Amino acid sequence: MKKCPACSRSYDESQSFCLEDGALLISDSPTDSQTSIITSPKKSKMPLIFGALILITGVSAIAWFLLAPKEQSANQANKQVAVNVQTPVSTPTAMPQPTETPTPTPMPTPETNINTATNSETNSKPATETNTAKPLPTLMKAEEHQIIFNLQQCRKSGTSITCDLMLTNTGKDRRFKLSTYRSKLFDELGNGYKGTDAQVANQTGDMPEIGFINGVTTRAQMTFENIEPNAAKITLLEFSFTVGDDYDLSVKFRNVPLVAGR
């Protein structure tokens, strides 16, 4: 008779698995259980053609069984026995497959290194240009009609003053125009000057106009000519602009220092 080690049900010698929980049945005598445990992996791991050789090399099969992974449960061992009875042992061929997966990973790295190296060489000049084109720190800040005006600096060169700005649209998409006619600059000597040339993004002229998109920050610049040579400070700087349908708007900065221009 055979018994189930899980539920202790008894079965005939012809039965191998418990019908209740599927556990492997064991014989009442310890010798039969040992032989069944030893012979089961032989049948599962060796073809039927080499049965005679399996009997002779039984000791080596026992050593292999003891070195098998501890993580295999009894149910998995039984399933492997059922599969290996129908087909020859093919599990050893599947074991080295995970080792092949890391091999393709280092292959693309030389290509990416080469590509990045070539790209860094070809794009080295634009990179330096963008680095030199970084905006200057904000000197003064003002906001009018949801347009933020960041005055960066005003440079004096001879008898001209050029003021650099960074403009940010915090409102909806709309047209923006910077006007030189109504823009004014006053120095500490009381002299007043009108703008002569302006630039917004890539548009230049007396009244450069752009389509100003929400959240976009762009550059602006205005130049004033015929400045008094002794002027060293701007007491009032006023920029005139138009946003959408709102005309003759202005933003003002006071007591702006001058820096030497090139």
VOPA-116806 format. One record per residue (C-alpha): residue number from 1; residue in three letters; x, y, z. Coordinates in steps of 0.05 Angstrom, whole numbers, plus 5000, padded with zeros to 4 digits. Example, Ala and Ser with C-alpha at 12.3 -4.5 7.8 and 13.67 -1.06 7.14 Angstrom:
BEGIN
<node><n>1</n><res>ala</res><px>5246</px><py>4910</py><pz>5156</pz></node>
<node><n>2</n><res>ser</res><px>5273</px><py>4979</py><pz>5143</pz></node>
END
This chain:
BEGIN
<node><n>1</n><res>met</res><px>5000</px><py>5000</py><pz>5000</pz></node>
<node><n>2</n><res>lys</res><px>5019</px><py>5073</py><pz>4989</pz></node>
<node><n>3</n><res>lys</res><px>5000</px><py>5134</py><pz>5031</pz></node>
<node><n>4</n><res>cys</res><px>4995</px><py>5208</py><pz>5018</pz></node>
<node><n>5</n><res>pro</res><px>5044</px><py>5247</py><pz>5062</pz></node>
<node><n>6</n><res>ala</res><px>4996</px><py>5307</py><pz>5063</pz></node>
<node><n>7</n><res>cys</res><px>4927</px><py>5276</py><pz>5079</pz></node>
<node><n>8</n><res>ser</res><px>4949</px><py>5204</py><pz>5100</pz></node>
<node><n>9</n><res>arg</res><px>4900</px><py>5172</py><pz>5050</pz></node>
<node><n>10</n><res>ser</res><px>4918</px><py>5101</py><pz>5028</pz></node>
<node><n>11</n><res>tyr</res><px>4922</px><py>5079</py><pz>4956</pz></node>
<node><n>12</n><res>asp</res><px>4943</px><py>5016</py><pz>4916</pz></node>
<node><n>13</n><res>glu</res><px>5014</px><py>5005</py><pz>4892</pz></node>
<node><n>14</n><res>ser</res><px>4993</px><py>5024</py><pz>4821</pz></node>
<node><n>15</n><res>gln</res><px>4974</px><py>5095</py><pz>4842</pz></node>
<node><n>16</n><res>ser</res><px>5030</px><py>5148</py><pz>4842</pz></node>
<node><n>17</n><res>phe</res><px>4995</px><py>5213</py><pz>4861</pz></node>
<node><n>18</n><res>cys</res><px>4942</px><py>5231</py><pz>4912</pz></node>
<node><n>19</n><res>leu</res><px>4874</px><py>5244</py><pz>4881</pz></node>
<node><n>20</n><res>glu</res><px>4857</px><py>5294</py><pz>4934</pz></node>
<node><n>21</n><res>asp</res><px>4917</px><py>5342</py><pz>4935</pz></node>
<node><n>22</n><res>gly</res><px>4962</px><py>5315</py><pz>4880</pz></node>
<node><n>23</n><res>ala</res><px>5020</px><py>5299</py><pz>4927</pz></node>
<node><n>24</n><res>leu</res><px>5069</px><py>5243</py><pz>4910</pz></node>
<node><n>25</n><res>leu</res><px>5049</px><py>5178</py><pz>4946</pz></node>
<node><n>26</n><res>ile</res><px>5100</px><py>5141</py><pz>4988</pz></node>
<node><n>27</n><res>ser</res><px>5104</px><py>5068</py><pz>5007</pz></node>
<node><n>28</n><res>asp</res><px>5094</px><py>5043</py><pz>5078</pz></node>
<node><n>29</n><res>ser</res><px>5164</px><py>5013</py><pz>5080</pz></node>
<node><n>30</n><res>pro</res><px>5223</px><py>5063</py><pz>5084</pz></node>
<node><n>31</n><res>thr</res><px>5263</px><py>5023</py><pz>5034</pz></node>
<node><n>32</n><res>asp</res><px>5210</px><py>5028</py><pz>4980</pz></node>
<node><n>33</n><res>ser</res><px>5204</px><py>5104</py><pz>4991</pz></node>
<node><n>34</n><res>gln</res><px>5278</px><py>5113</py><pz>4985</pz></node>
<node><n>35</n><res>thr</res><px>5282</px><py>5072</py><pz>4921</pz></node>
<node><n>36</n><res>ser</res><px>5223</px><py>5110</py><pz>4892</pz></node>
<node><n>37</n><res>ile</res><px>5256</px><py>5176</py><pz>4908</pz></node>
<node><n>38</n><res>ile</res><px>5322</px><py>5154</py><pz>4878</pz></node>
<node><n>39</n><res>thr</res><px>5294</px><py>5121</py><pz>4815</pz></node>
<node><n>40</n><res>ser</res><px>5245</px><py>5178</py><pz>4799</pz></node>
<node><n>41</n><res>pro</res><px>5299</px><py>5228</py><pz>4779</pz></node>
<node><n>42</n><res>lys</res><px>5335</px><py>5174</py><pz>4739</pz></node>
<node><n>43</n><res>lys</res><px>5274</px><py>5164</py><pz>4696</pz></node>
<node><n>44</n><res>ser</res><px>5263</px><py>5238</py><pz>4690</pz></node>
<node><n>45</n><res>lys</res><px>5334</px><py>5258</py><pz>4671</pz></node>
<node><n>46</n><res>met</res><px>5358</px><py>5200</py><pz>4628</pz></node>
<node><n>47</n><res>pro</res><px>5328</px><py>5171</py><pz>4565</pz></node>
<node><n>48</n><res>leu</res><px>5299</px><py>5100</py><pz>4566</pz></node>
<node><n>49</n><res>ile</res><px>5353</px><py>5077</py><pz>4517</pz></node>
<node><n>50</n><res>phe</res><px>5407</px><py>5086</py><pz>4571</pz></node>
<node><n>51</n><res>gly</res><px>5369</px><py>5050</py><pz>4626</pz></node>
<node><n>52</n><res>ala</res><px>5424</px><py>5000</py><pz>4638</pz></node>
<node><n>53</n><res>leu</res><px>5476</px><py>5055</py><pz>4645</pz></node>
<node><n>54</n><res>ile</res><px>5431</px><py>5091</py><pz>4695</pz></node>
<node><n>55</n><res>leu</res><px>5431</px><py>5031</py><pz>4741</pz></node>
<node><n>56</n><res>ile</res><px>5507</px><py>5027</py><pz>4739</pz></node>
<node><n>57</n><res>thr</res><px>5516</px><py>5102</py><pz>4752</pz></node>
<node><n>58</n><res>gly</res><px>5464</px><py>5106</py><pz>4807</pz></node>
<node><n>59</n><res>val</res><px>5513</px><py>5135</py><pz>4857</pz></node>
<node><n>60</n><res>ser</res><px>5529</px><py>5194</py><pz>4811</pz></node>
<node><n>61</n><res>ala</res><px>5455</px><py>5206</py><pz>4800</pz></node>
<node><n>62</n><res>ile</res><px>5445</px><py>5210</py><pz>4876</pz></node>
<node><n>63</n><res>ala</res><px>5500</px><py>5262</py><pz>4882</pz></node>
<node><n>64</n><res>trp</res><px>5470</px><py>5303</py><pz>4826</pz></node>
<node><n>65</n><res>phe</res><px>5402</px><py>5300</py><pz>4860</pz></node>
<node><n>66</n><res>leu</res><px>5432</px><py>5326</py><pz>4925</pz></node>
<node><n>67</n><res>leu</res><px>5463</px><py>5385</py><pz>4888</pz></node>
<node><n>68</n><res>ala</res><px>5398</px><py>5405</py><pz>4855</pz></node>
<node><n>69</n><res>pro</res><px>5370</px><py>5474</py><pz>4873</pz></node>
<node><n>70</n><res>lys</res><px>5333</px><py>5477</py><pz>4940</pz></node>
<node><n>71</n><res>glu</res><px>5281</px><py>5523</py><pz>4911</pz></node>
<node><n>72</n><res>gln</res><px>5247</px><py>5466</py><pz>4872</pz></node>
<node><n>73</n><res>ser</res><px>5185</px><py>5443</py><pz>4908</pz></node>
<node><n>74</n><res>ala</res><px>5155</px><py>5373</py><pz>4906</pz></node>
<node><n>75</n><res>asn</res><px>5100</px><py>5395</py><pz>4859</pz></node>
<node><n>76</n><res>gln</res><px>5149</px><py>5424</py><pz>4809</pz></node>
<node><n>77</n><res>ala</res><px>5191</px><py>5361</py><pz>4812</pz></node>
<node><n>78</n><res>asn</res><px>5129</px><py>5319</py><pz>4797</pz></node>
<node><n>79</n><res>lys</res><px>5110</px><py>5363</py><pz>4738</pz></node>
<node><n>80</n><res>gln</res><px>5180</px><py>5359</py><pz>4710</pz></node>
<node><n>81</n><res>val</res><px>5177</px><py>5283</py><pz>4717</pz></node>
<node><n>82</n><res>ala</res><px>5112</px><py>5281</py><pz>4677</pz></node>
<node><n>83</n><res>val</res><px>5141</px><py>5325</py><pz>4623</pz></node>
<node><n>84</n><res>asn</res><px>5208</px><py>5290</py><pz>4619</pz></node>
<node><n>85</n><res>val</res><px>5176</px><py>5221</py><pz>4612</pz></node>
<node><n>86</n><res>gln</res><px>5146</px><py>5243</py><pz>4545</pz></node>
<node><n>87</n><res>thr</res><px>5207</px><py>5281</py><pz>4519</pz></node>
<node><n>88</n><res>pro</res><px>5282</px><py>5274</py><pz>4531</pz></node>
<node><n>89</n><res>val</res><px>5314</px><py>5320</py><pz>4581</pz></node>
<node><n>90</n><res>ser</res><px>5320</px><py>5389</py><pz>4550</pz></node>
<node><n>91</n><res>thr</res><px>5324</px><py>5433</py><pz>4612</pz></node>
<node><n>92</n><res>pro</res><px>5400</px><py>5438</py><pz>4612</pz></node>
<node><n>93</n><res>thr</res><px>5397</px><py>5471</py><pz>4543</pz></node>
<node><n>94</n><res>ala</res><px>5350</px><py>5524</py><pz>4570</pz></node>
<node><n>95</n><res>met</res><px>5394</px><py>5541</py><pz>4630</pz></node>
<node><n>96</n><res>pro</res><px>5449</px><py>5580</py><pz>4592</pz></node>
<node><n>97</n><res>gln</res><px>5397</px><py>5624</py><pz>4556</pz></node>
<node><n>98</n><res>pro</res><px>5397</px><py>5678</py><pz>4610</pz></node>
<node><n>99</n><res>thr</res><px>5472</px><py>5685</py><pz>4602</pz></node>
<node><n>100</n><res>glu</res><px>5463</px><py>5704</py><pz>4529</pz></node>
<node><n>101</n><res>thr</res><px>5417</px><py>5762</py><pz>4544</pz></node>
<node><n>102</n><res>pro</res><px>5470</px><py>5809</py><pz>4574</pz></node>
<node><n>103</n><res>thr</res><px>5515</px><py>5801</py><pz>4512</pz></node>
<node><n>104</n><res>pro</res><px>5476</px><py>5847</py><pz>4465</pz></node>
<node><n>105</n><res>thr</res><px>5472</px><py>5903</py><pz>4516</pz></node>
<node><n>106</n><res>pro</res><px>5544</px><py>5927</py><pz>4510</pz></node>
<node><n>107</n><res>met</res><px>5540</px><py>5926</py><pz>4434</pz></node>
<node><n>108</n><res>pro</res><px>5501</px><py>5992</py><pz>4425</pz></node>
<node><n>109</n><res>thr</res><px>5545</px><py>6030</py><pz>4475</pz></node>
<node><n>110</n><res>pro</res><px>5605</px><py>6039</py><pz>4427</pz></node>
<node><n>111</n><res>glu</res><px>5557</px><py>6065</py><pz>4373</pz></node>
<node><n>112</n><res>thr</res><px>5524</px><py>6114</py><pz>4420</pz></node>
<node><n>113</n><res>asn</res><px>5593</px><py>6137</py><pz>4444</pz></node>
<node><n>114</n><res>ile</res><px>5615</px><py>6147</py><pz>4372</pz></node>
<node><n>115</n><res>asn</res><px>5551</px><py>6184</py><pz>4355</pz></node>
<node><n>116</n><res>thr</res><px>5556</px><py>6228</py><pz>4416</pz></node>
<node><n>117</n><res>ala</res><px>5629</px><py>6242</py><pz>4402</pz></node>
<node><n>118</n><res>thr</res><px>5615</px><py>6262</py><pz>4330</pz></node>
<node><n>119</n><res>asn</res><px>5555</px><py>6303</py><pz>4350</pz></node>
<node><n>120</n><res>ser</res><px>5596</px><py>6339</py><pz>4404</pz></node>
<node><n>121</n><res>glu</res><px>5649</px><py>6355</py><pz>4353</pz></node>
<node><n>122</n><res>thr</res><px>5601</px><py>6379</py><pz>4299</pz></node>
<node><n>123</n><res>asn</res><px>5558</px><py>6417</py><pz>4348</pz></node>
<node><n>124</n><res>ser</res><px>5615</px><py>6447</py><pz>4388</pz></node>
<node><n>125</n><res>lys</res><px>5608</px><py>6515</py><pz>4354</pz></node>
<node><n>126</n><res>pro</res><px>5532</px><py>6522</py><pz>4365</pz></node>
<node><n>127</n><res>ala</res><px>5542</px><py>6501</py><pz>4438</pz></node>
<node><n>128</n><res>thr</res><px>5592</px><py>6556</py><pz>4450</pz></node>
<node><n>129</n><res>glu</res><px>5546</px><py>6606</py><pz>4415</pz></node>
<node><n>130</n><res>thr</res><px>5487</px><py>6587</py><pz>4460</pz></node>
<node><n>131</n><res>asn</res><px>5531</px><py>6593</py><pz>4521</pz></node>
<node><n>132</n><res>thr</res><px>5552</px><py>6663</py><pz>4503</pz></node>
<node><n>133</n><res>ala</res><px>5480</px><py>6681</py><pz>4487</pz></node>
<node><n>134</n><res>lys</res><px>5454</px><py>6667</py><pz>4557</pz></node>
<node><n>135</n><res>pro</res><px>5413</px><py>6725</py><pz>4586</pz></node>
<node><n>136</n><res>leu</res><px>5444</px><py>6772</py><pz>4635</pz></node>
<node><n>137</n><res>pro</res><px>5418</px><py>6777</py><pz>4707</pz></node>
<node><n>138</n><res>thr</res><px>5357</px><py>6822</py><pz>4716</pz></node>
<node><n>139</n><res>leu</res><px>5375</px><py>6892</py><pz>4738</pz></node>
<node><n>140</n><res>met</res><px>5303</px><py>6917</py><pz>4746</pz></node>
<node><n>141</n><res>lys</res><px>5235</px><py>6886</py><pz>4736</pz></node>
<node><n>142</n><res>ala</res><px>5166</px><py>6914</py><pz>4719</pz></node>
<node><n>143</n><res>glu</res><px>5100</px><py>6885</py><pz>4694</pz></node>
<node><n>144</n><res>glu</res><px>5046</px><py>6919</py><pz>4652</pz></node>
<node><n>145</n><res>his</res><px>4986</px><py>6887</py><pz>4616</pz></node>
<node><n>146</n><res>gln</res><px>5011</px><py>6817</py><pz>4632</pz></node>
<node><n>147</n><res>ile</res><px>5079</px><py>6831</py><pz>4600</pz></node>
<node><n>148</n><res>ile</res><px>5139</px><py>6823</py><pz>4646</pz></node>
<node><n>149</n><res>phe</res><px>5196</px><py>6871</py><pz>4629</pz></node>
<node><n>150</n><res>asn</res><px>5264</px><py>6849</py><pz>4657</pz></node>
<node><n>151</n><res>leu</res><px>5314</px><py>6905</py><pz>4646</pz></node>
<node><n>152</n><res>gln</res><px>5382</px><py>6873</py><pz>4643</pz></node>
<node><n>153</n><res>gln</res><px>5429</px><py>6931</py><pz>4630</pz></node>
<node><n>154</n><res>cys</res><px>5438</px><py>6998</py><pz>4594</pz></node>
<node><n>155</n><res>arg</res><px>5505</px><py>7006</py><pz>4558</pz></node>
<node><n>156</n><res>lys</res><px>5534</px><py>7073</py><pz>4539</pz></node>
<node><n>157</n><res>ser</res><px>5582</px><py>7076</py><pz>4480</pz></node>
<node><n>158</n><res>gly</res><px>5603</px><py>7145</py><pz>4457</pz></node>
<node><n>159</n><res>thr</res><px>5539</px><py>7185</py><pz>4447</pz></node>
<node><n>160</n><res>ser</res><px>5491</px><py>7125</py><pz>4445</pz></node>
<node><n>161</n><res>ile</res><px>5457</px><py>7083</py><pz>4499</pz></node>
<node><n>162</n><res>thr</res><px>5430</px><py>7013</py><pz>4485</pz></node>
<node><n>163</n><res>cys</res><px>5384</px><py>6980</py><pz>4536</pz></node>
<node><n>164</n><res>asp</res><px>5374</px><py>6904</py><pz>4537</pz></node>
<node><n>165</n><res>leu</res><px>5308</px><py>6873</py><pz>4559</pz></node>
<node><n>166</n><res>met</res><px>5277</px><py>6804</py><pz>4568</pz></node>
<node><n>167</n><res>leu</res><px>5202</px><py>6802</py><pz>4556</pz></node>
<node><n>168</n><res>thr</res><px>5154</px><py>6748</py><pz>4581</pz></node>
<node><n>169</n><res>asn</res><px>5081</px><py>6742</py><pz>4560</pz></node>
<node><n>170</n><res>thr</res><px>5039</px><py>6717</py><pz>4619</pz></node>
<node><n>171</n><res>gly</res><px>4973</px><py>6731</py><pz>4583</pz></node>
<node><n>172</n><res>lys</res><px>4940</px><py>6701</py><pz>4522</pz></node>
<node><n>173</n><res>asp</res><px>4970</px><py>6697</py><pz>4453</pz></node>
<node><n>174</n><res>arg</res><px>4970</px><py>6766</py><pz>4421</pz></node>
<node><n>175</n><res>arg</res><px>5009</px><py>6816</py><pz>4379</pz></node>
<node><n>176</n><res>phe</res><px>5063</px><py>6857</py><pz>4412</pz></node>
<node><n>177</n><res>lys</res><px>5096</px><py>6919</py><pz>4384</pz></node>
<node><n>178</n><res>leu</res><px>5153</px><py>6961</py><pz>4414</pz></node>
<node><n>179</n><res>ser</res><px>5151</px><py>7034</py><pz>4393</pz></node>
<node><n>180</n><res>thr</res><px>5213</px><py>7079</py><pz>4390</pz></node>
<node><n>181</n><res>tyr</res><px>5172</px><py>7143</py><pz>4376</pz></node>
<node><n>182</n><res>arg</res><px>5141</px><py>7147</py><pz>4445</pz></node>
<node><n>183</n><res>ser</res><px>5198</px><py>7115</py><pz>4484</pz></node>
<node><n>184</n><res>lys</res><px>5239</px><py>7164</py><pz>4525</pz></node>
<node><n>185</n><res>leu</res><px>5304</px><py>7168</py><pz>4564</pz></node>
<node><n>186</n><res>phe</res><px>5324</px><py>7223</py><pz>4613</pz></node>
<node><n>187</n><res>asp</res><px>5394</px><py>7231</py><pz>4642</pz></node>
<node><n>188</n><res>glu</res><px>5415</px><py>7263</py><pz>4708</pz></node>
<node><n>189</n><res>leu</res><px>5429</px><py>7328</py><pz>4672</pz></node>
<node><n>190</n><res>gly</res><px>5356</px><py>7336</py><pz>4653</pz></node>
<node><n>191</n><res>asn</res><px>5366</px><py>7319</py><pz>4580</pz></node>
<node><n>192</n><res>gly</res><px>5312</px><py>7279</py><pz>4545</pz></node>
<node><n>193</n><res>tyr</res><px>5321</px><py>7231</py><pz>4485</pz></node>
<node><n>194</n><res>lys</res><px>5275</px><py>7190</py><pz>4441</pz></node>
<node><n>195</n><res>gly</res><px>5288</px><py>7120</py><pz>4417</pz></node>
<node><n>196</n><res>thr</res><px>5319</px><py>7112</py><pz>4348</pz></node>
<node><n>197</n><res>asp</res><px>5322</px><py>7037</py><pz>4336</pz></node>
<node><n>198</n><res>ala</res><px>5290</px><py>6976</py><pz>4369</pz></node>
<node><n>199</n><res>gln</res><px>5290</px><py>6901</py><pz>4364</pz></node>
<node><n>200</n><res>val</res><px>5242</px><py>6847</py><pz>4389</pz></node>
<node><n>201</n><res>ala</res><px>5261</px><py>6774</py><pz>4377</pz></node>
<node><n>202</n><res>asn</res><px>5284</px><py>6774</py><pz>4304</pz></node>
<node><n>203</n><res>gln</res><px>5245</px><py>6836</py><pz>4284</pz></node>
<node><n>204</n><res>thr</res><px>5281</px><py>6904</py><pz>4280</pz></node>
<node><n>205</n><res>gly</res><px>5262</px><py>6975</py><pz>4261</pz></node>
<node><n>206</n><res>asp</res><px>5225</px><py>7035</py><pz>4289</pz></node>
<node><n>207</n><res>met</res><px>5165</px><py>6992</py><pz>4312</pz></node>
<node><n>208</n><res>pro</res><px>5184</px><py>6918</py><pz>4311</pz></node>
<node><n>209</n><res>glu</res><px>5123</px><py>6873</py><pz>4319</pz></node>
<node><n>210</n><res>ile</res><px>5117</px><py>6799</py><pz>4336</pz></node>
<node><n>211</n><res>gly</res><px>5063</px><py>6748</py><pz>4353</pz></node>
<node><n>212</n><res>phe</res><px>5074</px><py>6740</py><pz>4427</pz></node>
<node><n>213</n><res>ile</res><px>5055</px><py>6669</py><pz>4451</pz></node>
<node><n>214</n><res>asn</res><px>5034</px><py>6656</py><pz>4523</pz></node>
<node><n>215</n><res>gly</res><px>5092</px><py>6634</py><pz>4568</pz></node>
<node><n>216</n><res>val</res><px>5145</px><py>6654</py><pz>4517</pz></node>
<node><n>217</n><res>thr</res><px>5205</px><py>6696</py><pz>4538</pz></node>
<node><n>218</n><res>thr</res><px>5241</px><py>6735</py><pz>4483</pz></node>
<node><n>219</n><res>arg</res><px>5295</px><py>6788</py><pz>4477</pz></node>
<node><n>220</n><res>ala</res><px>5284</px><py>6862</py><pz>4464</pz></node>
<node><n>221</n><res>gln</res><px>5331</px><py>6921</py><pz>4454</pz></node>
<node><n>222</n><res>met</res><px>5325</px><py>6996</py><pz>4444</pz></node>
<node><n>223</n><res>thr</res><px>5378</px><py>7047</py><pz>4426</pz></node>
<node><n>224</n><res>phe</res><px>5379</px><py>7122</py><pz>4442</pz></node>
<node><n>225</n><res>glu</res><px>5426</px><py>7168</py><pz>4402</pz></node>
<node><n>226</n><res>asn</res><px>5459</px><py>7236</py><pz>4413</pz></node>
<node><n>227</n><res>ile</res><px>5469</px><py>7226</py><pz>4487</pz></node>
<node><n>228</n><res>glu</res><px>5506</px><py>7280</py><pz>4527</pz></node>
<node><n>229</n><res>pro</res><px>5578</px><py>7256</py><pz>4535</pz></node>
<node><n>230</n><res>asn</res><px>5578</px><py>7273</py><pz>4609</pz></node>
<node><n>231</n><res>ala</res><px>5515</px><py>7234</py><pz>4624</pz></node>
<node><n>232</n><res>ala</res><px>5529</px><py>7178</py><pz>4674</pz></node>
<node><n>233</n><res>lys</res><px>5460</px><py>7157</py><pz>4698</pz></node>
<node><n>234</n><res>ile</res><px>5389</px><py>7148</py><pz>4673</pz></node>
<node><n>235</n><res>thr</res><px>5338</px><py>7182</py><pz>4718</pz></node>
<node><n>236</n><res>leu</res><px>5277</px><py>7157</py><pz>4678</pz></node>
<node><n>237</n><res>leu</res><px>5272</px><py>7104</py><pz>4624</pz></node>
<node><n>238</n><res>glu</res><px>5204</px><py>7095</py><pz>4591</pz></node>
<node><n>239</n><res>phe</res><px>5187</px><py>7042</py><pz>4539</pz></node>
<node><n>240</n><res>ser</res><px>5124</px><py>7051</py><pz>4496</pz></node>
<node><n>241</n><res>phe</res><px>5090</px><py>6988</py><pz>4469</pz></node>
<node><n>242</n><res>thr</res><px>5025</px><py>6960</py><pz>4441</pz></node>
<node><n>243</n><res>val</res><px>4992</px><py>6894</py><pz>4461</pz></node>
<node><n>244</n><res>gly</res><px>4934</px><py>6867</py><pz>4421</pz></node>
<node><n>245</n><res>asp</res><px>4883</px><py>6924</py><pz>4415</pz></node>
<node><n>246</n><res>asp</res><px>4913</px><py>6965</py><pz>4472</pz></node>
<node><n>247</n><res>tyr</res><px>4955</px><py>7022</py><pz>4445</pz></node>
<node><n>248</n><res>asp</res><px>5002</px><py>7075</py><pz>4475</pz></node>
<node><n>249</n><res>leu</res><px>5021</px><py>7032</py><pz>4536</pz></node>
<node><n>250</n><res>ser</res><px>5085</px><py>7045</py><pz>4573</pz></node>
<node><n>251</n><res>val</res><px>5129</px><py>7017</py><pz>4628</pz></node>
<node><n>252</n><res>lys</res><px>5179</px><py>7059</py><pz>4668</pz></node>
<node><n>253</n><res>phe</res><px>5246</px><py>7047</py><pz>4703</pz></node>
<node><n>254</n><res>arg</res><px>5279</px><py>7099</py><pz>4748</pz></node>
<node><n>255</n><res>asn</res><px>5352</px><py>7112</py><pz>4769</pz></node>
<node><n>256</n><res>val</res><px>5382</px><py>7062</py><pz>4720</pz></node>
<node><n>257</n><res>pro</res><px>5458</px><py>7058</py><pz>4723</pz></node>
<node><n>258</n><res>leu</res><px>5499</px><py>7059</py><pz>4660</pz></node>
<node><n>259</n><res>val</res><px>5555</px><py>7011</py><pz>4642</pz></node>
<node><n>260</n><res>ala</res><px>5610</px><py>7021</py><pz>4591</pz></node>
<node><n>261</n><res>gly</res><px>5592</px><py>6991</py><pz>4524</pz></node>
<node><n>262</n><res>arg</res><px>5634</px><py>6964</py><pz>4468</pz></node>
END
